[in-house]
Amino acid sequence: MQHYHISKHSSFYAVGLSYKKADAEIRGHFSLDEEGKEKLLKQAKEEGIDGLLVISTCNRTELYGFAQHPFQLIKLLCTHSKGTIEEFEQVSYVYKNKEAISHLFKVGTGLDSQILGDFEIISQVKQSFISARKFDIANPFLERLCNAVIQSSKRIKNETEISSGATSVAFASVQYILSRVPNVSEKNILLFGTGKIGRNTCENLIKHTKNDHIVLINRTKDKAEKIAGKFNLIVKDYAELQTEIRKADILIVATGAQNPTVSKELIYSDKNLLVLDLSIPKNVDSNVEELDNVTLVHLDQLSRITDETLERRKTFIPKAEAINEEVKAEFIQWLETRKFAPTIKALKKKLKSMKDAEIDFQRKKINDFDEKQAEIISNRIIQKITTQFANHLKDNATTPEESIALIQKVFQLENNS
């Protein structure tokens, strides 16, 4: 069971990098925004790649797809991101066929997340499949695989407590602020940008601090107003950013830009300012640390939560892995069946043409020939013969490739599988 062919010469690969070996800066180089993902999918389609998923979050960027060689996928990633092939080689991983399938199961079910049991990733997997379908680069293999991973994720969520207790980065941000800043409810808090973690942090801050004067600034004001209405925030114009930073005691940056949006030039530091950069790539220039009163904390530092919640979650890993193995086995079985489906189909077609010729011959030869009855009997025989062959191919004692070759030879079938 070495190859999962969609075409004769391609294998299924997972190529990518994650927080495990790549720091925030390197991950930033390979991060893809929506436009980048779309361009990559379009180019892959033009290059004849059949089936591709693109996942890019603050913790990882990965491509899953069919290629003759993994370098095809690596090249696509480096072309559409700011990363170089040299950088990629230092921190990356490449998995093939069965290992690539296992990796997607691990990632999609939160077992490979920076914070164990973080189920945010499964919505990224769903979204990446929707995009693949939109650009006509999704095939039945990918659809079935994504559905299997989603199914496993649901089961793990329902049957284990691997995601119990709060250990999200947003929660960690709030804990950090509460433990470092006295009288938070009276402080001026500014949220710059509408990134998801930033929004969640603000929502948690409102909940835990009763602070009712949090200011939100975003480049596009209508988006800011939509979010502000939901969380009861005050919206200010982008032009007022510098003024608002000067008033702030806490600045939370979640702009999702590809380059820093806040540098020391924007900050007038005559009082203490805590800056939380909740973005990948980093959106706050590290030069702000040169200012005496400024404390800069990045997402990566907040992600290192090793509290008892996390320790407790670890006890559910074996159960989660067992669920993954079970769902994955069903997927692999489907894959095996799919491998020989074209041969069975061709065999059926061949037997049917033999039957049609024979019935035609008998009709001319025999008076009162009961064609209807002959059809019923011969169709049933064909069904029984093809079922025998299908069962033989499913039997693990034989290698499907050899059996397929033999069936094709005996029945002179076109080698189109």
Residue pairs with C-beta under 8 A, 6 or more apart in sequence:
1 98
1 332
1 336
2 97
3 11
3 97
4 11
4 12
4 97
4 101
4 141
4 335
4 339
5 11
5 339
6 12
6 50
6 51
6 66
6 139
6 141
7 50
7 66
9 68
10 50
10 66
10 67
10 68
11 66
11 67
11 68
11 96
11 97
12 51
12 64
12 65
12 66
12 96
12 97
12 100
12 101
12 141
13 63
13 64
13 65
13 66
13 67
13 70
13 73
13 94
13 95
13 96
13 100
14 62
14 63
14 64
14 93
14 94
14 95
14 99
14 100
14 103
14 104
15 62
15 63
15 70
15 73
15 74
15 77
15 92
15 93
15 94
15 95
16 55
16 60
16 61
16 62
16 63
16 77
16 92
16 93
17 26
17 27
17 30
17 60
17 61
17 62
17 88
17 91
17 92
17 93
18 27
18 59
18 60
18 62
18 93
18 112
19 27
19 59
19 60
19 114
19 300
19 303
21 90
21 91
21 92
21 93
22 30
22 91
23 300
24 280
24 281
24 282
24 298
24 299
24 300
25 281
25 282
26 83
26 87
26 91
27 58
27 59
27 60
27 61
27 280
27 281
28 82
28 258
28 280
28 281
28 282
29 81
29 82
29 83
29 84
29 87
29 281
30 56
30 61
30 77
30 81
30 82
30 83
30 87
30 88
31 56
31 58
31 61
31 81
31 258
31 280
31 281
32 40
32 54
32 56
32 61
32 77
32 80
32 81
33 56
33 256
33 258
36 56
36 80
36 81
37 54
37 56
37 80
37 128
37 131
38 131
38 135
39 80
40 54
40 63
40 76
40 77
40 79
40 80
41 52
41 54
41 131
41 132
41 135
41 137
42 135
43 76
43 79
43 80
44 52
44 65
44 76
44 137
45 135
45 136
45 137
47 72
47 76
49 65
49 66
49 67
49 72
49 73
49 76
49 137
50 66
50 137
50 139
51 65
51 66
51 132
51 137
51 138
51 139
51 141
51 142
52 63
52 64
52 65
52 66
52 73
52 132
52 137
52 142
53 62
53 63
53 64
53 65
53 104
53 125
53 128
53 129
53 132
53 142
53 146
54 62
54 63
54 128
54 131
54 132
55 61
55 62
55 63
55 64
55 107
55 121
55 124
55 125
55 128
56 62
57 120
57 121
57 124
57 280
58 197
58 279
58 280
58 299
59 113
59 114
59 280
59 303
60 107
61 77
61 81
62 107
63 73
63 76
63 77
64 100
64 104
64 142
65 73
66 139
66 141
67 73
70 94
70 96
74 85
74 88
74 92
74 94
75 85
77 83
77 88
78 84
78 85
78 88
82 258
93 103
95 102
95 103
98 332
101 145
101 328
101 331
101 332
102 324
102 328
103 112
104 125
104 145
104 149
105 148
105 149
105 152
105 324
105 327
105 328
106 112
106 324
107 113
107 121
107 125
108 121
108 122
108 125
108 149
108 150
108 152
108 153
109 122
109 149
109 152
109 153
109 156
109 320
109 323
109 324
110 116
110 117
110 118
110 119
110 121
110 122
110 153
110 156
110 162
110 163
111 117
111 317
111 320
111 321
111 324
113 120
113 121
114 303
115 167
115 168
115 169
115 303
115 305
115 310
116 162
116 167
116 310
116 313
116 314
116 317
117 162
117 163
117 164
117 167
117 313
117 316
118 163
118 167
118 168
119 153
119 157
119 163
120 168
122 149
122 150
122 153
125 146
125 149
125 150
126 146
126 150
129 138
129 142
129 143
129 146
132 138
132 142
133 143
140 338
141 335
141 338
144 331
144 334
145 331
148 327
148 328
148 330
148 331
149 327
151 327
152 323
152 324
152 327
152 328
155 323
155 327
156 162
156 319
156 320
156 323
156 324
157 163
159 319
159 323
160 316
160 319
160 320
160 323
161 312
161 313
161 316
162 313
162 316
162 317
162 319
162 320
163 313
164 309
164 312
164 313
165 309
165 312
165 313
166 309
167 305
167 307
167 309
167 310
167 313
168 197
168 200
169 197
169 278
169 299
169 302
169 303
170 197
170 200
170 201
170 203
170 204
170 278
171 204
172 302
172 303
172 305
173 197
173 201
173 204
173 252
173 276
173 278
173 302
174 201
174 204
174 205
174 208
176 276
176 297
176 302
177 184
177 205
177 250
177 274
177 276
178 184
178 208
178 209
180 274
180 295
181 187
181 249
181 250
181 274
184 205
184 209
184 211
184 250
185 209
185 210
185 211
186 211
187 211
187 249
187 250
188 213
188 215
188 247
188 248
188 249
188 250
189 202
189 205
189 211
189 213
189 214
189 215
189 248
189 249
189 250
189 252
190 214
190 215
190 216
190 217
190 244
190 245
190 247
190 248
190 250
190 251
190 252
191 198
191 199
191 201
191 202
191 214
191 215
191 216
191 217
191 233
191 252
191 254
192 216
192 217
192 218
192 241
192 245
192 251
192 252
192 253
192 254
192 255
192 261
192 262
193 217
193 218
193 253
193 254
193 255
193 256
193 257
193 261
193 279
193 283
194 216
194 218
194 223
194 224
194 227
194 254
194 256
195 254
195 255
195 256
195 278
195 279
196 254
197 254
197 278
197 299
198 252
198 253
198 254
198 278
198 279
199 227
199 231
199 254
201 252
201 254
201 276
201 278
202 214
202 216
202 231
202 233
202 252
203 231
205 211
205 214
206 212
206 214
206 231
206 232
212 232
213 234
214 231
214 233
214 234
215 233
215 234
215 235
215 236
215 244
215 248
216 224
216 227
216 228
216 233
216 234
216 235
216 236
217 224
217 235
217 236
217 237
217 238
217 240
217 241
217 244
218 224
218 227
218 238
218 255
219 238
219 255
221 235
221 237
221 238
224 235
225 235
227 233
228 234
228 235
236 244
241 266
242 266
242 268
245 251
245 262
245 266
245 267
245 268
245 273
246 267
246 268
248 273
249 271
249 272
249 273
249 274
250 273
250 274
250 275
250 276
251 262
251 273
251 274
251 275
251 276
252 276
252 278
253 261
253 262
253 275
253 276
253 277
253 278
253 279
253 283
253 284
254 278
254 279
254 283
255 261
255 279
255 283
256 279
256 283
257 279
257 281
257 283
258 281
259 281
260 282
260 283
260 284
260 285
261 283
261 284
262 275
262 277
262 283
262 284
262 285
262 288
263 284
263 285
263 287
263 288
264 285
264 287
264 288
264 290
264 291
264 294
267 273
267 288
267 291
267 294
269 291
269 292
269 293
269 294
270 293
271 293
272 293
272 294
272 295
273 291
273 293
273 294
273 295
274 294
274 295
274 297
275 284
275 288
275 294
275 295
275 296
275 297
276 297
276 302
277 283
277 284
277 296
277 297
277 298
277 299
278 299
278 302
279 299
280 299
282 298
284 296
284 298
286 296
288 294
288 296
289 296
336 394
336 400
337 394
339 400
339 417
340 390
340 393
340 400
340 403
340 404
340 417
341 417
342 416
342 417
343 393
343 404
343 407
343 408
343 413
343 417
344 386
344 389
344 390
344 393
346 408
346 411
346 413
346 414
346 416
346 417
347 385
347 386
347 389
347 407
347 411
347 413
348 382
348 386
350 411
350 412
350 413
351 382
351 385
351 386
351 411
352 382
355 378
355 379
355 382
358 378
359 371
359 374
359 375
359 378
362 369
362 374
363 369
363 371
389 407
392 398
392 403
393 400
393 403
393 404
404 417
407 413
408 414
408 415
